[in-house]
Amino acid sequence: MDEMLSVRNLKKVFQAGKRGIFAGKGGDVHALDGVSFDMHEGEVLVLAGESGCGKTTLALSLMGLEQPTSGTI
């Protein structure tokens, strides 16, 4: 069965700057770090996890609303 969606080594890093919600936190925020999976016709993917673990960032990346730092969709 062919893949409908293939994600390989998806990474998203938000730069911690001097302004905004990450200000003064020190270092970058790694929202996604090496996410990989395949989906085939008829399969369902469920994302579950703690607040701030990257669920929304992954969804936004899959929809093309957030550009990943590296990896492929």
All heavy atoms as TSV, in Angstrom:
chain	resi	resn	atom	element	x	y	z
A	1	MET	N	N	0.840	-1.179	0.000
A	1	MET	CA	C	0.000	0.000	0.000
A	1	MET	C	C	0.895	1.256	0.000
A	1	MET	O	O	1.840	1.335	0.760
A	1	MET	CB	C	-0.878	-0.028	1.257
A	1	MET	CG	C	-2.074	0.881	1.170
A	1	MET	SD	S	-3.094	0.882	2.669
A	1	MET	CE	C	-3.554	-0.812	2.850
A	2	ASP	N	N	0.575	2.204	-0.853
A	2	ASP	CA	C	1.369	3.422	-0.949
A	2	ASP	C	C	1.060	4.372	0.205
A	2	ASP	O	O	-0.052	4.408	0.727
A	2	ASP	CB	C	1.085	4.146	-2.270
A	2	ASP	CG	C	1.621	3.379	-3.457
A	2	ASP	OD1	O	2.608	2.646	-3.287
A	2	ASP	OD2	O	1.054	3.521	-4.551
A	3	GLU	N	N	2.066	5.150	0.561
A	3	GLU	CA	C	1.871	6.145	1.616
A	3	GLU	C	C	1.062	7.322	1.095
A	3	GLU	O	O	1.271	7.780	-0.018
A	3	GLU	CB	C	3.218	6.677	2.113
A	3	GLU	CG	C	4.074	5.669	2.811
A	3	GLU	CD	C	5.359	5.415	2.061
A	3	GLU	OE1	O	5.670	6.139	1.114
A	3	GLU	OE2	O	6.038	4.453	2.415
A	4	MET	N	N	0.135	7.810	1.917
A	4	MET	CA	C	-0.584	9.047	1.605
A	4	MET	C	C	0.185	10.240	2.164
A	4	MET	O	O	0.096	11.342	1.643
A	4	MET	CB	C	-1.983	9.020	2.214
A	4	MET	CG	C	-2.910	8.043	1.544
A	4	MET	SD	S	-4.552	8.031	2.275
A	4	MET	CE	C	-4.992	9.728	2.359
A	5	LEU	N	N	0.933	9.986	3.247
A	5	LEU	CA	C	1.699	11.030	3.903
A	5	LEU	C	C	2.963	10.409	4.461
A	5	LEU	O	O	2.920	9.373	5.118
A	5	LEU	CB	C	0.885	11.652	5.044
A	5	LEU	CG	C	1.570	12.718	5.889
A	5	LEU	CD1	C	1.893	13.949	5.049
A	5	LEU	CD2	C	0.701	13.092	7.070
A	6	SER	N	N	4.098	11.036	4.173
A	6	SER	CA	C	5.377	10.572	4.687
A	6	SER	C	C	6.104	11.758	5.312
A	6	SER	O	O	6.301	12.780	4.666
A	6	SER	CB	C	6.206	9.980	3.540
A	6	SER	OG	O	7.440	9.511	4.041
A	7	VAL	N	N	6.467	11.621	6.570
A	7	VAL	CA	C	7.190	12.670	7.307
A	7	VAL	C	C	8.514	12.075	7.753
A	7	VAL	O	O	8.556	10.995	8.346
A	7	VAL	CB	C	6.367	13.148	8.527
A	7	VAL	CG1	C	7.150	14.160	9.341
A	7	VAL	CG2	C	5.039	13.733	8.081
A	8	ARG	N	N	9.599	12.762	7.466
A	8	ARG	CA	C	10.928	12.269	7.803
A	8	ARG	C	C	11.738	13.323	8.546
A	8	ARG	O	O	11.967	14.424	8.041
A	8	ARG	CB	C	11.713	11.863	6.546
A	8	ARG	CG	C	11.186	10.640	5.868
A	8	ARG	CD	C	11.511	9.392	6.696
A	8	ARG	NE	N	10.839	8.239	6.164
A	8	ARG	CZ	C	9.690	7.758	6.609
A	8	ARG	NH1	N	9.052	8.339	7.586
A	8	ARG	NH2	N	9.152	6.688	6.083
A	9	ASN	N	N	12.174	12.976	9.765
A	9	ASN	CA	C	13.116	13.756	10.562
A	9	ASN	C	C	12.709	15.229	10.675
A	9	ASN	O	O	13.540	16.128	10.542
A	9	ASN	CB	C	14.529	13.617	9.998
A	9	ASN	CG	C	15.578	13.930	11.038
A	9	ASN	OD1	O	15.372	13.720	12.233
A	9	ASN	ND2	N	16.701	14.441	10.602
A	10	LEU	N	N	11.430	15.475	10.922
A	10	LEU	CA	C	10.911	16.840	11.001
A	10	LEU	C	C	11.399	17.526	12.274
A	10	LEU	O	O	11.278	16.980	13.365
A	10	LEU	CB	C	9.388	16.811	10.971
A	10	LEU	CG	C	8.692	18.105	10.549
A	10	LEU	CD1	C	9.046	18.435	9.108
A	10	LEU	CD2	C	7.199	17.966	10.704
A	11	LYS	N	N	11.966	18.710	12.095
A	11	LYS	CA	C	12.464	19.498	13.222
A	11	LYS	C	C	11.956	20.927	13.103
A	11	LYS	O	O	11.858	21.472	12.011
A	11	LYS	CB	C	13.993	19.513	13.252
A	11	LYS	CG	C	14.588	18.143	13.477
A	11	LYS	CD	C	16.092	18.181	13.556
A	11	LYS	CE	C	16.610	16.758	13.759
A	11	LYS	NZ	N	18.043	16.741	14.004
A	12	LYS	N	N	11.634	21.517	14.244
A	12	LYS	CA	C	11.250	22.927	14.292
A	12	LYS	C	C	11.872	23.529	15.539
A	12	LYS	O	O	11.648	23.072	16.655
A	12	LYS	CB	C	9.723	23.084	14.336
A	12	LYS	CG	C	9.275	24.535	14.449
A	12	LYS	CD	C	9.708	25.353	13.254
A	12	LYS	CE	C	9.268	26.799	13.367
A	12	LYS	NZ	N	9.691	27.601	12.236
A	13	VAL	N	N	12.686	24.550	15.313
A	13	VAL	CA	C	13.351	25.260	16.399
A	13	VAL	C	C	12.904	26.706	16.355
A	13	VAL	O	O	12.984	27.358	15.317
A	13	VAL	CB	C	14.893	25.181	16.257
A	13	VAL	CG1	C	15.574	25.950	17.364
A	13	VAL	CG2	C	15.352	23.738	16.236
A	14	PHE	N	N	12.395	27.185	17.485
A	14	PHE	CA	C	12.037	28.591	17.610
A	14	PHE	C	C	13.190	29.306	18.299
A	14	PHE	O	O	13.670	28.843	19.339
A	14	PHE	CB	C	10.753	28.763	18.431
A	14	PHE	CG	C	9.533	28.245	17.733
A	14	PHE	CD1	C	9.004	27.000	18.054
A	14	PHE	CD2	C	8.904	28.997	16.752
A	14	PHE	CE1	C	7.883	26.514	17.418
A	14	PHE	CE2	C	7.774	28.523	16.099
A	14	PHE	CZ	C	7.267	27.282	16.438
A	15	GLN	N	N	13.630	30.401	17.706
A	15	GLN	CA	C	14.732	31.169	18.252
A	15	GLN	C	C	14.260	31.965	19.469
A	15	GLN	O	O	13.295	32.712	19.379
A	15	GLN	CB	C	15.265	32.138	17.192
A	15	GLN	CG	C	15.652	31.481	15.892
A	15	GLN	CD	C	17.081	31.046	15.875
A	15	GLN	OE1	O	17.927	31.731	16.403
A	15	GLN	NE2	N	17.349	29.918	15.265
A	16	ALA	N	N	14.915	31.794	20.597
A	16	ALA	CA	C	14.602	32.583	21.790
A	16	ALA	C	C	15.260	33.952	21.617
A	16	ALA	O	O	16.457	34.049	21.400
A	16	ALA	CB	C	15.121	31.893	23.041
A	17	GLY	N	N	14.447	34.976	21.668
A	17	GLY	CA	C	14.965	36.322	21.437
A	17	GLY	C	C	14.834	37.200	22.667
A	17	GLY	O	O	14.615	36.728	23.779
A	18	LYS	N	N	14.938	38.473	22.448
A	18	LYS	CA	C	14.848	39.438	23.532
A	18	LYS	C	C	13.419	39.907	23.745
A	18	LYS	O	O	13.131	40.609	24.699
A	18	LYS	CB	C	15.747	40.641	23.223
A	18	LYS	CG	C	17.210	40.261	23.172
A	18	LYS	CD	C	18.089	41.451	22.877
A	18	LYS	CE	C	19.538	40.994	22.818
A	18	LYS	NZ	N	20.431	42.056	22.455
A	19	ARG	N	N	12.512	39.502	22.844
A	19	ARG	CA	C	11.111	39.907	22.940
A	19	ARG	C	C	10.234	38.678	22.811
A	19	ARG	O	O	10.654	37.634	22.352
A	19	ARG	CB	C	10.786	40.897	21.828
A	19	ARG	CG	C	11.669	42.143	21.863
A	19	ARG	CD	C	11.436	43.018	20.678
A	19	ARG	NE	N	10.091	43.576	20.747
A	19	ARG	CZ	C	9.522	44.239	19.776
A	19	ARG	NH1	N	10.165	44.434	18.652
A	19	ARG	NH2	N	8.308	44.712	19.906
A	20	GLY	N	N	8.990	38.799	23.220
A	20	GLY	CA	C	8.027	37.716	23.063
A	20	GLY	C	C	8.023	36.755	24.238
A	20	GLY	O	O	8.671	36.974	25.255
A	21	ILE	N	N	7.286	35.652	24.075
A	21	ILE	CA	C	7.075	34.730	25.188
A	21	ILE	C	C	8.329	33.946	25.577
A	21	ILE	O	O	8.390	33.405	26.672
A	21	ILE	CB	C	5.906	33.756	24.902
A	21	ILE	CG1	C	6.221	32.870	23.701
A	21	ILE	CG2	C	4.615	34.496	24.717
A	21	ILE	CD1	C	5.203	31.767	23.488
A	22	PHE	N	N	9.321	33.851	24.678
A	22	PHE	CA	C	10.543	33.115	24.996
A	22	PHE	C	C	11.651	34.031	25.504
A	22	PHE	O	O	12.766	33.583	25.730
A	22	PHE	CB	C	11.047	32.337	23.773
A	22	PHE	CG	C	10.060	31.329	23.264
A	22	PHE	CD1	C	9.676	31.324	21.936
A	22	PHE	CD2	C	9.511	30.393	24.117
A	22	PHE	CE1	C	8.772	30.392	21.463
A	22	PHE	CE2	C	8.599	29.457	23.650
A	22	PHE	CZ	C	8.227	29.456	22.326
A	23	ALA	N	N	11.359	35.314	25.683
A	23	ALA	CA	C	12.369	36.285	26.097
A	23	ALA	C	C	12.970	35.903	27.443
A	23	ALA	O	O	12.270	35.538	28.376
A	23	ALA	CB	C	11.751	37.676	26.171
A	24	GLY	N	N	14.268	35.964	27.511
A	24	GLY	CA	C	14.969	35.721	28.757
A	24	GLY	C	C	15.037	34.272	29.190
A	24	GLY	O	O	15.526	33.967	30.272
A	25	LYS	N	N	14.562	33.340	28.376
A	25	LYS	CA	C	14.551	31.922	28.744
A	25	LYS	C	C	15.909	31.266	28.512
A	25	LYS	O	O	16.193	30.231	29.077
A	25	LYS	CB	C	13.474	31.159	27.967
A	25	LYS	CG	C	12.074	31.691	28.174
A	25	LYS	CD	C	11.610	31.475	29.591
A	25	LYS	CE	C	10.187	31.977	29.720
A	25	LYS	NZ	N	9.724	32.051	31.060
A	26	GLY	N	N	16.718	31.854	27.645
A	26	GLY	CA	C	18.028	31.284	27.358
A	26	GLY	C	C	17.936	30.078	26.435
A	26	GLY	O	O	17.256	29.118	26.737
A	27	GLY	N	N	18.588	30.145	25.315
A	27	GLY	CA	C	18.604	29.036	24.372
A	27	GLY	C	C	17.374	28.991	23.488
A	27	GLY	O	O	16.412	29.718	23.694
A	28	ASP	N	N	17.440	28.130	22.497
A	28	ASP	CA	C	16.344	27.970	21.555
A	28	ASP	C	C	15.330	26.959	22.087
A	28	ASP	O	O	15.629	26.136	22.942
A	28	ASP	CB	C	16.882	27.496	20.205
A	28	ASP	CG	C	17.811	28.518	19.567
A	28	ASP	OD1	O	17.662	29.712	19.862
A	28	ASP	OD2	O	18.686	28.112	18.788
A	29	VAL	N	N	14.118	27.010	21.537
A	29	VAL	CA	C	13.057	26.078	21.918
A	29	VAL	C	C	12.886	25.066	20.787
A	29	VAL	O	O	12.571	25.432	19.662
A	29	VAL	CB	C	11.731	26.829	22.178
A	29	VAL	CG1	C	10.620	25.842	22.482
A	29	VAL	CG2	C	11.907	27.829	23.303
A	30	HIS	N	N	13.111	23.796	21.097
A	30	HIS	CA	C	12.981	22.718	20.114
A	30	HIS	C	C	11.570	22.143	20.227
A	30	HIS	O	O	11.295	21.286	21.064
A	30	HIS	CB	C	14.026	21.636	20.363
A	30	HIS	CG	C	15.419	22.106	20.134
A	30	HIS	ND1	N	16.117	21.798	18.990
A	30	HIS	CD2	C	16.224	22.901	20.869
A	30	HIS	CE1	C	17.301	22.374	19.043
A	30	HIS	NE2	N	17.384	23.048	20.187
A	31	ALA	N	N	10.677	22.621	19.357
A	31	ALA	CA	C	9.275	22.183	19.399
A	31	ALA	C	C	9.110	20.790	18.801
A	31	ALA	O	O	8.313	19.995	19.286
A	31	ALA	CB	C	8.394	23.183	18.661
A	32	LEU	N	N	9.845	20.491	17.741
A	32	LEU	CA	C	9.856	19.161	17.115
A	32	LEU	C	C	11.305	18.748	16.945
A	32	LEU	O	O	12.136	19.559	16.536
A	32	LEU	CB	C	9.182	19.184	15.736
A	32	LEU	CG	C	7.735	19.653	15.674
A	32	LEU	CD1	C	7.291	19.756	14.216
A	32	LEU	CD2	C	6.833	18.728	16.453
A	33	ASP	N	N	11.601	17.489	17.221
A	33	ASP	CA	C	12.994	17.041	17.132
A	33	ASP	C	C	13.063	15.632	16.558
A	33	ASP	O	O	13.054	14.644	17.285
A	33	ASP	CB	C	13.655	17.092	18.504
A	33	ASP	CG	C	15.166	16.938	18.438
A	33	ASP	OD1	O	15.723	17.028	17.330
A	33	ASP	OD2	O	15.775	16.726	19.496
A	34	GLY	N	N	13.043	15.546	15.235
A	34	GLY	CA	C	13.216	14.262	14.568
A	34	GLY	C	C	11.954	13.424	14.447
A	34	GLY	O	O	12.009	12.203	14.573
A	35	VAL	N	N	10.812	14.051	14.181
A	35	VAL	CA	C	9.545	13.327	14.033
A	35	VAL	C	C	9.498	12.640	12.667
A	35	VAL	O	O	9.721	13.281	11.644
A	35	VAL	CB	C	8.342	14.289	14.183
A	35	VAL	CG1	C	7.029	13.555	13.928
A	35	VAL	CG2	C	8.352	14.951	15.543
A	36	SER	N	N	9.209	11.337	12.664
A	36	SER	CA	C	9.092	10.568	11.421
A	36	SER	C	C	7.917	9.604	11.524
A	36	SER	O	O	7.726	8.972	12.564
A	36	SER	CB	C	10.359	9.761	11.147
A	36	SER	OG	O	11.461	10.598	10.918
A	37	PHE	N	N	7.123	9.515	10.460
A	37	PHE	CA	C	6.042	8.536	10.382
A	37	PHE	C	C	5.517	8.479	8.961
A	37	PHE	O	O	5.751	9.365	8.158
A	37	PHE	CB	C	4.900	8.847	11.372
A	37	PHE	CG	C	4.190	10.156	11.118
A	37	PHE	CD1	C	3.098	10.209	10.267
A	37	PHE	CD2	C	4.606	11.315	11.741
A	37	PHE	CE1	C	2.438	11.412	10.035
A	37	PHE	CE2	C	3.955	12.516	11.524
A	37	PHE	CZ	C	2.867	12.564	10.670
A	38	ASP	N	N	4.803	7.395	8.645
A	38	ASP	CA	C	4.103	7.223	7.378
A	38	ASP	C	C	2.644	6.953	7.686
A	38	ASP	O	O	2.323	6.296	8.671
A	38	ASP	CB	C	4.653	6.034	6.581
A	38	ASP	CG	C	6.067	6.268	6.092
A	38	ASP	OD1	O	6.360	7.392	5.651
A	38	ASP	OD2	O	6.873	5.318	6.152
A	39	MET	N	N	1.761	7.462	6.831
A	39	MET	CA	C	0.331	7.151	6.928
A	39	MET	C	C	-0.125	6.568	5.599
A	39	MET	O	O	0.253	7.055	4.543
A	39	MET	CB	C	-0.484	8.406	7.238
A	39	MET	CG	C	-0.327	8.874	8.659
A	39	MET	SD	S	-1.501	10.159	9.096
A	39	MET	CE	C	-3.045	9.278	8.947
A	40	HIS	N	N	-0.946	5.527	5.702
A	40	HIS	CA	C	-1.493	4.872	4.525
A	40	HIS	C	C	-3.010	5.065	4.500
A	40	HIS	O	O	-3.613	5.410	5.519
A	40	HIS	CB	C	-1.156	3.383	4.551
A	40	HIS	CG	C	0.315	3.118	4.567
A	40	HIS	ND1	N	1.033	3.030	5.740
A	40	HIS	CD2	C	1.201	2.954	3.569
A	40	HIS	CE1	C	2.299	2.805	5.458
A	40	HIS	NE2	N	2.430	2.753	4.141
A	41	GLU	N	N	-3.608	4.820	3.361
A	41	GLU	CA	C	-5.057	4.949	3.224
A	41	GLU	C	C	-5.773	4.110	4.275
A	41	GLU	O	O	-5.400	2.958	4.538
A	41	GLU	CB	C	-5.480	4.498	1.829
A	41	GLU	CG	C	-6.941	4.707	1.540
A	41	GLU	CD	C	-7.310	4.341	0.119
A	41	GLU	OE1	O	-6.408	4.162	-0.722
A	41	GLU	OE2	O	-8.516	4.229	-0.146
A	42	GLY	N	N	-6.760	4.712	4.933
A	42	GLY	CA	C	-7.547	4.023	5.943
A	42	GLY	C	C	-6.983	4.088	7.345
A	42	GLY	O	O	-7.624	3.659	8.297
A	43	GLU	N	N	-5.760	4.616	7.516
A	43	GLU	CA	C	-5.160	4.726	8.842
A	43	GLU	C	C	-5.558	6.036	9.510
A	43	GLU	O	O	-5.897	7.012	8.845
A	43	GLU	CB	C	-3.634	4.654	8.760
A	43	GLU	CG	C	-3.115	3.305	8.363
A	43	GLU	CD	C	-1.606	3.233	8.366
A	43	GLU	OE1	O	-0.942	4.261	8.119
A	43	GLU	OE2	O	-1.097	2.144	8.613
A	44	VAL	N	N	-5.502	6.037	10.821
A	44	VAL	CA	C	-5.797	7.219	11.623
A	44	VAL	C	C	-4.609	7.479	12.531
A	44	VAL	O	O	-4.078	6.556	13.148
A	44	VAL	CB	C	-7.067	7.003	12.483
A	44	VAL	CG1	C	-7.307	8.193	13.390
A	44	VAL	CG2	C	-8.271	6.747	11.599
A	45	LEU	N	N	-4.187	8.731	12.609
A	45	LEU	CA	C	-3.089	9.129	13.488
A	45	LEU	C	C	-3.664	9.922	14.647
A	45	LEU	O	O	-4.448	10.855	14.450
A	45	LEU	CB	C	-2.074	9.995	12.731
A	45	LEU	CG	C	-0.939	10.584	13.562
A	45	LEU	CD1	C	-0.014	9.479	14.046
A	45	LEU	CD2	C	-0.175	11.605	12.746
A	46	VAL	N	N	-3.296	9.534	15.857
A	46	VAL	CA	C	-3.734	10.246	17.054
A	46	VAL	C	C	-2.506	10.850	17.720
A	46	VAL	O	O	-1.518	10.155	17.941
A	46	VAL	CB	C	-4.445	9.291	18.039
A	46	VAL	CG1	C	-4.814	10.020	19.312
A	46	VAL	CG2	C	-5.671	8.676	17.385
A	47	LEU	N	N	-2.576	12.148	17.996
A	47	LEU	CA	C	-1.498	12.824	18.710
A	47	LEU	C	C	-1.948	13.077	20.139
A	47	LEU	O	O	-2.969	13.716	20.372
A	47	LEU	CB	C	-1.166	14.164	18.047
A	47	LEU	CG	C	-0.605	14.104	16.631
A	47	LEU	CD1	C	-0.444	15.507	16.081
A	47	LEU	CD2	C	0.710	13.370	16.623
A	48	ALA	N	N	-1.199	12.585	21.078
A	48	ALA	CA	C	-1.512	12.800	22.488
A	48	ALA	C	C	-0.230	13.166	23.211
A	48	ALA	O	O	0.837	12.638	22.905
A	48	ALA	CB	C	-2.105	11.538	23.097
A	49	GLY	N	N	-0.327	14.096	24.134
A	49	GLY	CA	C	0.853	14.477	24.897
A	49	GLY	C	C	0.576	15.672	25.774
A	49	GLY	O	O	-0.498	16.276	25.718
A	50	GLU	N	N	1.549	15.997	26.580
A	50	GLU	CA	C	1.442	17.117	27.502
A	50	GLU	C	C	1.370	18.437	26.756
A	50	GLU	O	O	1.775	18.543	25.599
A	50	GLU	CB	C	2.664	17.154	28.417
A	50	GLU	CG	C	2.826	15.951	29.308
A	50	GLU	CD	C	4.078	16.026	30.158
A	50	GLU	OE1	O	4.675	17.117	30.249
A	50	GLU	OE2	O	4.449	15.000	30.717
A	51	SER	N	N	0.883	19.430	27.451
A	51	SER	CA	C	0.876	20.784	26.912
A	51	SER	C	C	2.308	21.197	26.595
A	51	SER	O	O	3.223	20.982	27.396
A	51	SER	CB	C	0.278	21.727	27.962
A	51	SER	OG	O	0.329	23.056	27.503
A	52	GLY	N	N	2.491	21.745	25.395
A	52	GLY	CA	C	3.815	22.225	25.011
A	52	GLY	C	C	4.733	21.177	24.415
A	52	GLY	O	O	5.914	21.437	24.218
A	53	CYS	N	N	4.204	19.982	24.092
A	53	CYS	CA	C	5.070	18.921	23.570
A	53	CYS	C	C	5.250	18.963	22.046
A	53	CYS	O	O	6.038	18.195	21.513
A	53	CYS	CB	C	4.564	17.549	24.006
A	53	CYS	SG	S	3.063	17.018	23.173
A	54	GLY	N	N	4.508	19.848	21.338
A	54	GLY	CA	C	4.703	19.977	19.898
A	54	GLY	C	C	3.545	19.514	19.038
A	54	GLY	O	O	3.650	19.499	17.804
A	55	LYS	N	N	2.427	19.144	19.625
A	55	LYS	CA	C	1.274	18.662	18.841
A	55	LYS	C	C	0.795	19.711	17.844
A	55	LYS	O	O	0.601	19.417	16.660
A	55	LYS	CB	C	0.111	18.272	19.761
A	55	LYS	CG	C	0.407	17.159	20.747
A	55	LYS	CD	C	-0.788	16.844	21.630
A	55	LYS	CE	C	-1.281	18.007	22.438
A	55	LYS	NZ	N	-0.467	18.408	23.580
A	56	THR	N	N	0.598	20.927	18.312
A	56	THR	CA	C	0.099	21.993	17.443
A	56	THR	C	C	1.136	22.364	16.390
A	56	THR	O	O	0.800	22.575	15.215
A	56	THR	CB	C	-0.296	23.227	18.266
A	56	THR	OG1	O	-1.340	22.854	19.169
A	56	THR	CG2	C	-0.772	24.364	17.376
A	57	THR	N	N	2.407	22.407	16.772
A	57	THR	CA	C	3.468	22.720	15.808
A	57	THR	C	C	3.517	21.676	14.701
A	57	THR	O	O	3.673	22.014	13.528
A	57	THR	CB	C	4.831	22.827	16.510
A	57	THR	OG1	O	4.755	23.830	17.537
A	57	THR	CG2	C	5.936	23.186	15.537
A	58	LEU	N	N	3.358	20.405	15.050
A	58	LEU	CA	C	3.324	19.346	14.039
A	58	LEU	C	C	2.131	19.532	13.112
A	58	LEU	O	O	2.274	19.476	11.888
A	58	LEU	CB	C	3.282	17.966	14.700
A	58	LEU	CG	C	3.155	16.780	13.743
A	58	LEU	CD1	C	4.322	16.750	12.751
A	58	LEU	CD2	C	3.066	15.476	14.529
A	59	ALA	N	N	0.943	19.781	13.679
A	59	ALA	CA	C	-0.252	19.970	12.860
A	59	ALA	C	C	-0.105	21.164	11.925
A	59	ALA	O	O	-0.441	21.091	10.734
A	59	ALA	CB	C	-1.482	20.142	13.744
A	60	LEU	N	N	0.415	22.273	12.428
A	60	LEU	CA	C	0.610	23.468	11.599
A	60	LEU	C	C	1.625	23.201	10.491
A	60	LEU	O	O	1.467	23.678	9.362
A	60	LEU	CB	C	1.050	24.653	12.463
A	60	LEU	CG	C	-0.004	25.198	13.428
A	60	LEU	CD1	C	0.633	26.248	14.352
A	60	LEU	CD2	C	-1.181	25.781	12.679
A	61	SER	N	N	2.651	22.433	10.788
A	61	SER	CA	C	3.649	22.080	9.775
A	61	SER	C	C	3.040	21.207	8.691
A	61	SER	O	O	3.298	21.406	7.497
A	61	SER	CB	C	4.834	21.356	10.421
A	61	SER	OG	O	5.496	22.190	11.329
A	62	LEU	N	N	2.205	20.235	9.087
A	62	LEU	CA	C	1.570	19.350	8.111
A	62	LEU	C	C	0.624	20.109	7.189
A	62	LEU	O	O	0.470	19.764	6.014
A	62	LEU	CB	C	0.810	18.231	8.819
A	62	LEU	CG	C	1.660	17.231	9.598
A	62	LEU	CD1	C	0.768	16.249	10.348
A	62	LEU	CD2	C	2.616	16.500	8.683
A	63	MET	N	N	-0.004	21.177	7.707
A	63	MET	CA	C	-0.929	21.987	6.906
A	63	MET	C	C	-0.207	23.061	6.102
A	63	MET	O	O	-0.836	23.772	5.325
A	63	MET	CB	C	-1.970	22.637	7.811
A	63	MET	CG	C	-2.921	21.649	8.430
A	63	MET	SD	S	-4.249	22.432	9.376
A	63	MET	CE	C	-3.360	23.169	10.730
A	64	GLY	N	N	1.099	23.211	6.292
A	64	GLY	CA	C	1.863	24.221	5.573
A	64	GLY	C	C	1.755	25.612	6.165
A	64	GLY	O	O	2.137	26.583	5.520
A	65	LEU	N	N	1.254	25.719	7.394
A	65	LEU	CA	C	1.106	27.024	8.039
A	65	LEU	C	C	2.321	27.390	8.884
A	65	LEU	O	O	2.445	28.525	9.333
A	65	LEU	CB	C	-0.155	27.040	8.908
A	65	LEU	CG	C	-1.455	26.807	8.140
A	65	LEU	CD1	C	-2.628	26.708	9.104
A	65	LEU	CD2	C	-1.678	27.915	7.131
A	66	GLU	N	N	3.196	26.432	9.121
A	66	GLU	CA	C	4.451	26.651	9.847
A	66	GLU	C	C	5.541	25.943	9.055
A	66	GLU	O	O	5.372	24.786	8.663
A	66	GLU	CB	C	4.343	26.052	11.258
A	66	GLU	CG	C	5.510	26.350	12.155
A	66	GLU	CD	C	5.570	27.800	12.577
A	66	GLU	OE1	O	4.624	28.272	13.225
A	66	GLU	OE2	O	6.566	28.465	12.230
A	67	GLN	N	N	6.637	26.634	8.790
A	67	GLN	CA	C	7.741	26.041	8.040
A	67	GLN	C	C	8.679	25.309	8.986
A	67	GLN	O	O	9.177	25.895	9.948
A	67	GLN	CB	C	8.527	27.120	7.268
A	67	GLN	CG	C	7.731	27.760	6.152
A	67	GLN	CD	C	7.320	26.756	5.104
A	67	GLN	OE1	O	8.113	25.941	4.669
A	67	GLN	NE2	N	6.058	26.783	4.716
A	68	PRO	N	N	8.937	24.014	8.742
A	68	PRO	CA	C	9.872	23.296	9.598
A	68	PRO	C	C	11.293	23.826	9.421
A	68	PRO	O	O	11.645	24.340	8.358
A	68	PRO	CB	C	9.758	21.857	9.139
A	68	PRO	CG	C	9.103	21.892	7.809
A	68	PRO	CD	C	8.369	23.170	7.703
A	69	THR	N	N	12.101	23.677	10.456
A	69	THR	CA	C	13.518	24.053	10.377
A	69	THR	C	C	14.257	23.092	9.451
A	69	THR	O	O	15.095	23.517	8.658
A	69	THR	CB	C	14.144	24.017	11.784
A	69	THR	OG1	O	13.393	24.910	12.626
A	69	THR	CG2	C	15.587	24.460	11.753
A	70	SER	N	N	13.933	21.805	9.539
A	70	SER	CA	C	14.511	20.810	8.635
A	70	SER	C	C	13.588	19.600	8.598
A	70	SER	O	O	12.650	19.483	9.372
A	70	SER	CB	C	15.918	20.408	9.079
A	70	SER	OG	O	15.889	19.769	10.331
A	71	GLY	N	N	13.887	18.683	7.686
A	71	GLY	CA	C	13.073	17.490	7.494
A	71	GLY	C	C	12.163	17.649	6.279
A	71	GLY	O	O	12.150	18.689	5.628
A	72	THR	N	N	11.434	16.593	5.981
A	72	THR	CA	C	10.561	16.605	4.803
A	72	THR	C	C	9.162	16.103	5.140
A	72	THR	O	O	8.987	15.246	5.992
A	72	THR	CB	C	11.132	15.712	3.681
A	72	THR	OG1	O	11.250	14.385	4.153
A	72	THR	CG2	C	12.476	16.217	3.200
A	73	ILE	N	N	8.194	16.670	4.431
A	73	ILE	CA	C	6.795	16.230	4.504
A	73	ILE	C	C	6.363	15.856	3.104
A	73	ILE	O	O	6.513	16.631	2.185
A	73	ILE	CB	C	5.873	17.355	5.054
A	73	ILE	CG1	C	6.335	17.763	6.449
A	73	ILE	CG2	C	4.426	16.898	5.050
A	73	ILE	CD1	C	5.614	18.968	7.001
